[in-house]
Amino acid sequence: MVFPGPKCAQCYTIFSAWGVLTLVVIGVLLDSGYDKIDNGELTGGAVDAEQEHAALQAAAKSSFIAAAIYGGCFIFCLSRVICLRFTTKPKERFIISDDDA
């Protein structure tokens, strides 16, 4: 038995793509200073504009780093889907045999 199997690899690919998309959008919103995204909770209600801007920039950077990690997972799982697509016969793709256990 191979891991991840074809169904898991497809599922992980979809989840990773969604994670990259949402984290990039959140990072862009934080980086642009969109104030409704955190409602003052991220910065702890900092009164200094420079502290608030620095906190939003740090959160945006963290979001982009997380998106890159999800991107790596996306590339790995997509390559696994492609590999399984071309190396297995159609009937063997979704069969789990007891011999492998």
Backbone atoms as SQL, in Angstrom:
CREATE TABLE atoms (id INTEGER PRIMARY KEY, chain TEXT, resi INTEGER, resn TEXT, atom TEXT, x REAL, y REAL, z REAL);
INSERT INTO atoms VALUES
  (1, 'A', 1, 'MET', 'N', 0.844, -1.176, 0.000),
  (2, 'A', 1, 'MET', 'CA', 0.000, 0.000, 0.000),
  (3, 'A', 1, 'MET', 'C', 0.893, 1.244, 0.000),
  (4, 'A', 2, 'VAL', 'N', 0.501, 2.229, -0.746),
  (5, 'A', 2, 'VAL', 'CA', 1.272, 3.465, -0.858),
  (6, 'A', 2, 'VAL', 'C', 0.584, 4.567, -0.072),
  (7, 'A', 3, 'PHE', 'N', 1.394, 5.493, 0.435),
  (8, 'A', 3, 'PHE', 'CA', 0.821, 6.626, 1.157),
  (9, 'A', 3, 'PHE', 'C', 1.372, 7.915, 0.570),
  (10, 'A', 4, 'PRO', 'N', 0.606, 8.914, 0.363),
  (11, 'A', 4, 'PRO', 'CA', -0.838, 8.890, 0.466),
  (12, 'A', 4, 'PRO', 'C', -1.447, 8.224, -0.757),
  (13, 'A', 5, 'GLY', 'N', -2.555, 7.585, -0.551),
  (14, 'A', 5, 'GLY', 'CA', -3.274, 6.947, -1.636),
  (15, 'A', 5, 'GLY', 'C', -3.872, 7.998, -2.558),
  (16, 'A', 6, 'PRO', 'N', -4.476, 7.552, -3.643),
  (17, 'A', 6, 'PRO', 'CA', -4.994, 8.506, -4.618),
  (18, 'A', 6, 'PRO', 'C', -6.094, 9.413, -4.069),
  (19, 'A', 7, 'LYS', 'N', -6.981, 8.868, -3.276),
  (20, 'A', 7, 'LYS', 'CA', -8.070, 9.694, -2.747),
  (21, 'A', 7, 'LYS', 'C', -7.550, 10.704, -1.730),
  (22, 'A', 8, 'CYS', 'N', -6.646, 10.261, -0.874),
  (23, 'A', 8, 'CYS', 'CA', -6.062, 11.177, 0.120),
  (24, 'A', 8, 'CYS', 'C', -5.240, 12.253, -0.567),
  (25, 'A', 9, 'ALA', 'N', -4.478, 11.886, -1.568),
  (26, 'A', 9, 'ALA', 'CA', -3.654, 12.862, -2.274),
  (27, 'A', 9, 'ALA', 'C', -4.511, 13.919, -2.960),
  (28, 'A', 10, 'GLN', 'N', -5.631, 13.488, -3.537),
  (29, 'A', 10, 'GLN', 'CA', -6.536, 14.451, -4.166),
  (30, 'A', 10, 'GLN', 'C', -7.158, 15.373, -3.122),
  (31, 'A', 11, 'CYS', 'N', -7.554, 14.815, -1.997),
  (32, 'A', 11, 'CYS', 'CA', -8.148, 15.606, -0.925),
  (33, 'A', 11, 'CYS', 'C', -7.135, 16.602, -0.368),
  (34, 'A', 12, 'TYR', 'N', -5.920, 16.157, -0.110),
  (35, 'A', 12, 'TYR', 'CA', -4.881, 17.041, 0.416),
  (36, 'A', 12, 'TYR', 'C', -4.539, 18.141, -0.583),
  (37, 'A', 13, 'THR', 'N', -4.571, 17.812, -1.870),
  (38, 'A', 13, 'THR', 'CA', -4.294, 18.814, -2.900),
  (39, 'A', 13, 'THR', 'C', -5.337, 19.922, -2.868),
  (40, 'A', 14, 'ILE', 'N', -6.597, 19.539, -2.750),
  (41, 'A', 14, 'ILE', 'CA', -7.681, 20.528, -2.705),
  (42, 'A', 14, 'ILE', 'C', -7.584, 21.368, -1.436),
  (43, 'A', 15, 'PHE', 'N', -7.369, 20.728, -0.297),
  (44, 'A', 15, 'PHE', 'CA', -7.250, 21.476, 0.963),
  (45, 'A', 15, 'PHE', 'C', -6.054, 22.426, 0.936),
  (46, 'A', 16, 'SER', 'N', -4.950, 21.981, 0.378),
  (47, 'A', 16, 'SER', 'CA', -3.761, 22.827, 0.311),
  (48, 'A', 16, 'SER', 'C', -3.981, 24.025, -0.602),
  (49, 'A', 17, 'ALA', 'N', -4.634, 23.802, -1.726),
  (50, 'A', 17, 'ALA', 'CA', -4.929, 24.918, -2.634),
  (51, 'A', 17, 'ALA', 'C', -5.818, 25.944, -1.947),
  (52, 'A', 18, 'TRP', 'N', -6.823, 25.470, -1.225),
  (53, 'A', 18, 'TRP', 'CA', -7.711, 26.376, -0.495),
  (54, 'A', 18, 'TRP', 'C', -6.944, 27.114, 0.602),
  (55, 'A', 19, 'GLY', 'N', -6.050, 26.433, 1.285),
  (56, 'A', 19, 'GLY', 'CA', -5.248, 27.066, 2.327),
  (57, 'A', 19, 'GLY', 'C', -4.349, 28.150, 1.769),
  (58, 'A', 20, 'VAL', 'N', -3.706, 27.883, 0.629),
  (59, 'A', 20, 'VAL', 'CA', -2.858, 28.891, 0.001),
  (60, 'A', 20, 'VAL', 'C', -3.686, 30.109, -0.376),
  (61, 'A', 21, 'LEU', 'N', -4.820, 29.883, -0.998),
  (62, 'A', 21, 'LEU', 'CA', -5.673, 30.988, -1.440),
  (63, 'A', 21, 'LEU', 'C', -6.117, 31.861, -0.264),
  (64, 'A', 22, 'THR', 'N', -6.644, 31.246, 0.773),
  (65, 'A', 22, 'THR', 'CA', -7.165, 32.033, 1.889),
  (66, 'A', 22, 'THR', 'C', -6.047, 32.737, 2.658),
  (67, 'A', 23, 'LEU', 'N', -4.917, 32.077, 2.844),
  (68, 'A', 23, 'LEU', 'CA', -3.824, 32.713, 3.581),
  (69, 'A', 23, 'LEU', 'C', -3.202, 33.865, 2.804),
  (70, 'A', 24, 'VAL', 'N', -3.133, 33.752, 1.495),
  (71, 'A', 24, 'VAL', 'CA', -2.628, 34.868, 0.696),
  (72, 'A', 24, 'VAL', 'C', -3.594, 36.048, 0.773),
  (73, 'A', 25, 'VAL', 'N', -4.891, 35.784, 0.694),
  (74, 'A', 25, 'VAL', 'CA', -5.878, 36.865, 0.795),
  (75, 'A', 25, 'VAL', 'C', -5.794, 37.539, 2.161),
  (76, 'A', 26, 'ILE', 'N', -5.695, 36.749, 3.220),
  (77, 'A', 26, 'ILE', 'CA', -5.577, 37.321, 4.565),
  (78, 'A', 26, 'ILE', 'C', -4.287, 38.124, 4.684),
  (79, 'A', 27, 'GLY', 'N', -3.192, 37.618, 4.144),
  (80, 'A', 27, 'GLY', 'CA', -1.927, 38.343, 4.181),
  (81, 'A', 27, 'GLY', 'C', -1.988, 39.662, 3.438),
  (82, 'A', 28, 'VAL', 'N', -2.640, 39.657, 2.273),
  (83, 'A', 28, 'VAL', 'CA', -2.776, 40.898, 1.503),
  (84, 'A', 28, 'VAL', 'C', -3.641, 41.900, 2.259),
  (85, 'A', 29, 'LEU', 'N', -4.722, 41.425, 2.862),
  (86, 'A', 29, 'LEU', 'CA', -5.580, 42.329, 3.631),
  (87, 'A', 29, 'LEU', 'C', -4.841, 42.916, 4.829),
  (88, 'A', 30, 'LEU', 'N', -4.094, 42.096, 5.519),
  (89, 'A', 30, 'LEU', 'CA', -3.328, 42.601, 6.660),
  (90, 'A', 30, 'LEU', 'C', -2.232, 43.554, 6.214),
  (91, 'A', 31, 'ASP', 'N', -1.573, 43.229, 5.119),
  (92, 'A', 31, 'ASP', 'CA', -0.485, 44.060, 4.620),
  (93, 'A', 31, 'ASP', 'C', -0.982, 45.423, 4.139),
  (94, 'A', 32, 'SER', 'N', -2.195, 45.457, 3.618),
  (95, 'A', 32, 'SER', 'CA', -2.737, 46.726, 3.120),
  (96, 'A', 32, 'SER', 'C', -3.311, 47.590, 4.236),
  (97, 'A', 33, 'GLY', 'N', -3.375, 47.048, 5.447),
  (98, 'A', 33, 'GLY', 'CA', -3.888, 47.842, 6.567),
  (99, 'A', 33, 'GLY', 'C', -5.398, 47.813, 6.694),
  (100, 'A', 34, 'TYR', 'N', -6.025, 46.811, 6.136),
  (101, 'A', 34, 'TYR', 'CA', -7.473, 46.674, 6.232),
  (102, 'A', 34, 'TYR', 'C', -7.848, 46.494, 7.696),
  (103, 'A', 35, 'ASP', 'N', -8.520, 47.480, 8.259),
  (104, 'A', 35, 'ASP', 'CA', -8.724, 47.491, 9.713),
  (105, 'A', 35, 'ASP', 'C', -9.876, 46.616, 10.182),
  (106, 'A', 36, 'LYS', 'N', -10.752, 46.210, 9.319),
  (107, 'A', 36, 'LYS', 'CA', -11.886, 45.396, 9.758),
  (108, 'A', 36, 'LYS', 'C', -11.524, 43.923, 9.909),
  (109, 'A', 37, 'ILE', 'N', -10.338, 43.522, 9.471),
  (110, 'A', 37, 'ILE', 'CA', -9.986, 42.109, 9.522),
  (111, 'A', 37, 'ILE', 'C', -9.718, 41.640, 10.938),
  (112, 'A', 38, 'ASP', 'N', -9.189, 42.508, 11.787),
  (113, 'A', 38, 'ASP', 'CA', -8.886, 42.075, 13.152),
  (114, 'A', 38, 'ASP', 'C', -9.681, 42.820, 14.210),
  (115, 'A', 39, 'ASN', 'N', -10.336, 43.897, 13.840),
  (116, 'A', 39, 'ASN', 'CA', -11.187, 44.678, 14.749),
  (117, 'A', 39, 'ASN', 'C', -10.420, 45.111, 16.003),
  (118, 'A', 40, 'GLY', 'N', -9.124, 45.363, 15.859),
  (119, 'A', 40, 'GLY', 'CA', -8.316, 45.825, 16.973),
  (120, 'A', 40, 'GLY', 'C', -7.823, 44.730, 17.895),
  (121, 'A', 41, 'GLU', 'N', -8.225, 43.479, 17.669),
  (122, 'A', 41, 'GLU', 'CA', -7.828, 42.389, 18.559),
  (123, 'A', 41, 'GLU', 'C', -6.391, 41.945, 18.315),
  (124, 'A', 42, 'LEU', 'N', -5.929, 42.038, 17.078),
  (125, 'A', 42, 'LEU', 'CA', -4.584, 41.590, 16.745),
  (126, 'A', 42, 'LEU', 'C', -3.534, 42.480, 17.401),
  (127, 'A', 43, 'THR', 'N', -3.791, 43.754, 17.407),
  (128, 'A', 43, 'THR', 'CA', -2.821, 44.697, 17.951),
  (129, 'A', 43, 'THR', 'C', -3.036, 44.957, 19.432),
  (130, 'A', 44, 'GLY', 'N', -4.059, 44.396, 20.014),
  (131, 'A', 44, 'GLY', 'CA', -4.321, 44.599, 21.437),
  (132, 'A', 44, 'GLY', 'C', -4.786, 46.005, 21.745),
  (133, 'A', 45, 'GLY', 'N', -5.350, 46.669, 20.764),
  (134, 'A', 45, 'GLY', 'CA', -5.833, 48.025, 20.973),
  (135, 'A', 45, 'GLY', 'C', -4.706, 49.024, 21.152),
  (136, 'A', 46, 'ALA', 'N', -3.587, 48.795, 20.457),
  (137, 'A', 46, 'ALA', 'CA', -2.437, 49.694, 20.583),
  (138, 'A', 46, 'ALA', 'C', -2.825, 51.093, 20.132),
  (139, 'A', 47, 'VAL', 'N', -2.428, 52.058, 20.917),
  (140, 'A', 47, 'VAL', 'CA', -2.765, 53.443, 20.587),
  (141, 'A', 47, 'VAL', 'C', -1.755, 54.040, 19.617),
  (142, 'A', 48, 'ASP', 'N', -0.555, 53.497, 19.591),
  (143, 'A', 48, 'ASP', 'CA', 0.484, 54.003, 18.708),
  (144, 'A', 48, 'ASP', 'C', 0.271, 53.424, 17.306),
  (145, 'A', 49, 'ALA', 'N', 0.189, 54.273, 16.325),
  (146, 'A', 49, 'ALA', 'CA', -0.048, 53.830, 14.953),
  (147, 'A', 49, 'ALA', 'C', 1.115, 53.004, 14.423),
  (148, 'A', 50, 'GLU', 'N', 2.332, 53.329, 14.849),
  (149, 'A', 50, 'GLU', 'CA', 3.492, 52.567, 14.383),
  (150, 'A', 50, 'GLU', 'C', 3.482, 51.144, 14.931),
  (151, 'A', 51, 'GLN', 'N', 3.080, 50.987, 16.199),
  (152, 'A', 51, 'GLN', 'CA', 2.988, 49.648, 16.784),
  (153, 'A', 51, 'GLN', 'C', 1.902, 48.834, 16.091),
  (154, 'A', 52, 'GLU', 'N', 0.795, 49.473, 15.798),
  (155, 'A', 52, 'GLU', 'CA', -0.303, 48.776, 15.129),
  (156, 'A', 52, 'GLU', 'C', 0.132, 48.343, 13.726),
  (157, 'A', 53, 'HIS', 'N', 0.810, 49.236, 13.013),
  (158, 'A', 53, 'HIS', 'CA', 1.277, 48.907, 11.669),
  (159, 'A', 53, 'HIS', 'C', 2.306, 47.767, 11.714),
  (160, 'A', 54, 'ALA', 'N', 3.191, 47.803, 12.701),
  (161, 'A', 54, 'ALA', 'CA', 4.202, 46.744, 12.835),
  (162, 'A', 54, 'ALA', 'C', 3.552, 45.403, 13.154),
  (163, 'A', 55, 'ALA', 'N', 2.524, 45.419, 14.001),
  (164, 'A', 55, 'ALA', 'CA', 1.829, 44.173, 14.336),
  (165, 'A', 55, 'ALA', 'C', 1.097, 43.609, 13.118),
  (166, 'A', 56, 'LEU', 'N', 0.481, 44.470, 12.332),
  (167, 'A', 56, 'LEU', 'CA', -0.207, 44.014, 11.121),
  (168, 'A', 56, 'LEU', 'C', 0.790, 43.481, 10.096),
  (169, 'A', 57, 'GLN', 'N', 1.943, 44.123, 9.984),
  (170, 'A', 57, 'GLN', 'CA', 2.973, 43.646, 9.056),
  (171, 'A', 57, 'GLN', 'C', 3.511, 42.282, 9.483),
  (172, 'A', 58, 'ALA', 'N', 3.698, 42.091, 10.788),
  (173, 'A', 58, 'ALA', 'CA', 4.177, 40.797, 11.286),
  (174, 'A', 58, 'ALA', 'C', 3.148, 39.700, 11.039),
  (175, 'A', 59, 'ALA', 'N', 1.885, 40.031, 11.233),
  (176, 'A', 59, 'ALA', 'CA', 0.828, 39.045, 10.983),
  (177, 'A', 59, 'ALA', 'C', 0.733, 38.722, 9.501),
  (178, 'A', 60, 'ALA', 'N', 0.915, 39.715, 8.649),
  (179, 'A', 60, 'ALA', 'CA', 0.885, 39.482, 7.205),
  (180, 'A', 60, 'ALA', 'C', 2.048, 38.586, 6.789),
  (181, 'A', 61, 'LYS', 'N', 3.230, 38.839, 7.347),
  (182, 'A', 61, 'LYS', 'CA', 4.400, 38.018, 7.032),
  (183, 'A', 61, 'LYS', 'C', 4.171, 36.575, 7.467),
  (184, 'A', 62, 'SER', 'N', 3.600, 36.387, 8.642),
  (185, 'A', 62, 'SER', 'CA', 3.298, 35.031, 9.123),
  (186, 'A', 62, 'SER', 'C', 2.293, 34.335, 8.219),
  (187, 'A', 63, 'SER', 'N', 1.331, 35.088, 7.725),
  (188, 'A', 63, 'SER', 'CA', 0.326, 34.519, 6.829),
  (189, 'A', 63, 'SER', 'C', 0.968, 34.082, 5.512),
  (190, 'A', 64, 'PHE', 'N', 1.889, 34.890, 4.999),
  (191, 'A', 64, 'PHE', 'CA', 2.570, 34.516, 3.756),
  (192, 'A', 64, 'PHE', 'C', 3.480, 33.302, 3.954),
  (193, 'A', 65, 'ILE', 'N', 4.118, 33.201, 5.104),
  (194, 'A', 65, 'ILE', 'CA', 4.950, 32.031, 5.406),
  (195, 'A', 65, 'ILE', 'C', 4.090, 30.772, 5.474),
  (196, 'A', 66, 'ALA', 'N', 2.948, 30.877, 6.131),
  (197, 'A', 66, 'ALA', 'CA', 2.030, 29.731, 6.206),
  (198, 'A', 66, 'ALA', 'C', 1.516, 29.349, 4.824),
  (199, 'A', 67, 'ALA', 'N', 1.257, 30.340, 3.972),
  (200, 'A', 67, 'ALA', 'CA', 0.819, 30.057, 2.605),
  (201, 'A', 67, 'ALA', 'C', 1.912, 29.322, 1.830),
  (202, 'A', 68, 'ALA', 'N', 3.172, 29.680, 2.074),
  (203, 'A', 68, 'ALA', 'CA', 4.285, 28.989, 1.409),
  (204, 'A', 68, 'ALA', 'C', 4.375, 27.537, 1.866),
  (205, 'A', 69, 'ILE', 'N', 4.128, 27.297, 3.147),
  (206, 'A', 69, 'ILE', 'CA', 4.138, 25.919, 3.655),
  (207, 'A', 69, 'ILE', 'C', 3.012, 25.110, 3.013),
  (208, 'A', 70, 'TYR', 'N', 1.827, 25.697, 2.943),
  (209, 'A', 70, 'TYR', 'CA', 0.719, 25.030, 2.262),
  (210, 'A', 70, 'TYR', 'C', 1.038, 24.827, 0.782),
  (211, 'A', 71, 'GLY', 'N', 1.755, 25.771, 0.172),
  (212, 'A', 71, 'GLY', 'CA', 2.149, 25.626, -1.226),
  (213, 'A', 71, 'GLY', 'C', 3.059, 24.424, -1.428),
  (214, 'A', 72, 'GLY', 'N', 3.985, 24.222, -0.497),
  (215, 'A', 72, 'GLY', 'CA', 4.843, 23.039, -0.573),
  (216, 'A', 72, 'GLY', 'C', 4.047, 21.753, -0.466),
  (217, 'A', 73, 'CYS', 'N', 3.081, 21.739, 0.437),
  (218, 'A', 73, 'CYS', 'CA', 2.215, 20.566, 0.578),
  (219, 'A', 73, 'CYS', 'C', 1.395, 20.354, -0.695),
  (220, 'A', 74, 'PHE', 'N', 0.935, 21.460, -1.295),
  (221, 'A', 74, 'PHE', 'CA', 0.172, 21.380, -2.534),
  (222, 'A', 74, 'PHE', 'C', 1.016, 20.763, -3.648),
  (223, 'A', 75, 'ILE', 'N', 2.261, 21.218, -3.781),
  (224, 'A', 75, 'ILE', 'CA', 3.137, 20.689, -4.827),
  (225, 'A', 75, 'ILE', 'C', 3.413, 19.204, -4.602),
  (226, 'A', 76, 'PHE', 'N', 3.693, 18.821, -3.349),
  (227, 'A', 76, 'PHE', 'CA', 3.946, 17.411, -3.052),
  (228, 'A', 76, 'PHE', 'C', 2.733, 16.542, -3.389),
  (229, 'A', 77, 'CYS', 'N', 1.560, 16.961, -2.931),
  (230, 'A', 77, 'CYS', 'CA', 0.364, 16.141, -3.153),
  (231, 'A', 77, 'CYS', 'C', -0.042, 16.120, -4.622),
  (232, 'A', 78, 'LEU', 'N', 0.110, 17.246, -5.315),
  (233, 'A', 78, 'LEU', 'CA', -0.217, 17.262, -6.736),
  (234, 'A', 78, 'LEU', 'C', 0.730, 16.357, -7.517),
  (235, 'A', 79, 'SER', 'N', 2.010, 16.363, -7.142),
  (236, 'A', 79, 'SER', 'CA', 2.943, 15.461, -7.821),
  (237, 'A', 79, 'SER', 'C', 2.599, 14.006, -7.531),
  (238, 'A', 80, 'ARG', 'N', 2.110, 13.743, -6.333),
  (239, 'A', 80, 'ARG', 'CA', 1.694, 12.379, -5.981),
  (240, 'A', 80, 'ARG', 'C', 0.471, 11.957, -6.800),
  (241, 'A', 81, 'VAL', 'N', -0.476, 12.857, -6.985),
  (242, 'A', 81, 'VAL', 'CA', -1.658, 12.559, -7.801),
  (243, 'A', 81, 'VAL', 'C', -1.238, 12.264, -9.234),
  (244, 'A', 82, 'ILE', 'N', -0.354, 13.087, -9.770),
  (245, 'A', 82, 'ILE', 'CA', 0.110, 12.882, -11.151),
  (246, 'A', 82, 'ILE', 'C', 0.890, 11.576, -11.269),
  (247, 'A', 83, 'CYS', 'N', 1.740, 11.295, -10.290),
  (248, 'A', 83, 'CYS', 'CA', 2.514, 10.053, -10.305),
  (249, 'A', 83, 'CYS', 'C', 1.591, 8.834, -10.268),
  (250, 'A', 84, 'LEU', 'N', 0.610, 8.859, -9.386),
  (251, 'A', 84, 'LEU', 'CA', -0.321, 7.727, -9.307),
  (252, 'A', 84, 'LEU', 'C', -1.165, 7.603, -10.565),
  (253, 'A', 85, 'ARG', 'N', -1.449, 8.724, -11.179),
  (254, 'A', 85, 'ARG', 'CA', -2.275, 8.715, -12.393),
  (255, 'A', 85, 'ARG', 'C', -1.564, 7.993, -13.533),
  (256, 'A', 86, 'PHE', 'N', -0.261, 8.181, -13.642),
  (257, 'A', 86, 'PHE', 'CA', 0.468, 7.618, -14.775),
  (258, 'A', 86, 'PHE', 'C', 1.180, 6.308, -14.476),
  (259, 'A', 87, 'THR', 'N', 1.273, 5.906, -13.219),
  (260, 'A', 87, 'THR', 'CA', 2.000, 4.677, -12.910),
  (261, 'A', 87, 'THR', 'C', 1.106, 3.508, -12.520),
  (262, 'A', 88, 'THR', 'N', -0.178, 3.749, -12.334),
  (263, 'A', 88, 'THR', 'CA', -1.074, 2.650, -11.962),
  (264, 'A', 88, 'THR', 'C', -2.137, 2.461, -13.029),
  (265, 'A', 89, 'LYS', 'N', -2.631, 1.256, -13.090),
  (266, 'A', 89, 'LYS', 'CA', -3.736, 0.961, -13.997),
  (267, 'A', 89, 'LYS', 'C', -5.024, 1.501, -13.386),
  (268, 'A', 90, 'PRO', 'N', -6.011, 1.824, -14.193),
  (269, 'A', 90, 'PRO', 'CA', -7.249, 2.403, -13.646),
  (270, 'A', 90, 'PRO', 'C', -7.913, 1.560, -12.567),
  (271, 'A', 91, 'LYS', 'N', -7.907, 0.230, -12.715),
  (272, 'A', 91, 'LYS', 'CA', -8.548, -0.615, -11.706),
  (273, 'A', 91, 'LYS', 'C', -7.747, -0.673, -10.418),
  (274, 'A', 92, 'GLU', 'N', -6.436, -0.485, -10.493),
  (275, 'A', 92, 'GLU', 'CA', -5.581, -0.582, -9.314),
  (276, 'A', 92, 'GLU', 'C', -5.542, 0.698, -8.488),
  (277, 'A', 93, 'ARG', 'N', -6.057, 1.781, -9.005),
  (278, 'A', 93, 'ARG', 'CA', -5.936, 3.061, -8.314),
  (279, 'A', 93, 'ARG', 'C', -6.694, 3.108, -7.003),
  (280, 'A', 94, 'PHE', 'N', -7.811, 2.420, -6.941),
  (281, 'A', 94, 'PHE', 'CA', -8.669, 2.529, -5.770),
  (282, 'A', 94, 'PHE', 'C', -8.835, 1.209, -5.039),
  (283, 'A', 95, 'ILE', 'N', -7.959, 0.254, -5.304),
  (284, 'A', 95, 'ILE', 'CA', -8.035, -1.042, -4.646),
  (285, 'A', 95, 'ILE', 'C', -6.958, -1.112, -3.571),
  (286, 'A', 96, 'ILE', 'N', -7.375, -1.473, -2.397),
  (287, 'A', 96, 'ILE', 'CA', -6.446, -1.698, -1.296),
  (288, 'A', 96, 'ILE', 'C', -6.472, -3.190, -1.005),
  (289, 'A', 97, 'SER', 'N', -5.371, -3.846, -1.213),
  (290, 'A', 97, 'SER', 'CA', -5.344, -5.298, -1.000),
  (291, 'A', 97, 'SER', 'C', -4.850, -5.619, 0.404),
  (292, 'A', 98, 'ASP', 'N', -5.245, -6.774, 0.895),
  (293, 'A', 98, 'ASP', 'CA', -4.814, -7.232, 2.208),
  (294, 'A', 98, 'ASP', 'C', -3.377, -7.739, 2.189),
  (295, 'A', 99, 'ASP', 'N', -2.819, -7.972, 1.008),
  (296, 'A', 99, 'ASP', 'CA', -1.469, -8.487, 0.899),
  (297, 'A', 99, 'ASP', 'C', -0.435, -7.459, 1.336),
  (298, 'A', 100, 'ASP', 'N', -0.766, -6.170, 1.209),
  (299, 'A', 100, 'ASP', 'CA', 0.179, -5.105, 1.554),
  (300, 'A', 100, 'ASP', 'C', 0.249, -4.851, 3.044),
  (301, 'A', 101, 'ALA', 'N', -0.745, -5.286, 3.796),
  (302, 'A', 101, 'ALA', 'CA', -0.800, -4.992, 5.228),
  (303, 'A', 101, 'ALA', 'C', 0.147, -5.843, 6.022);
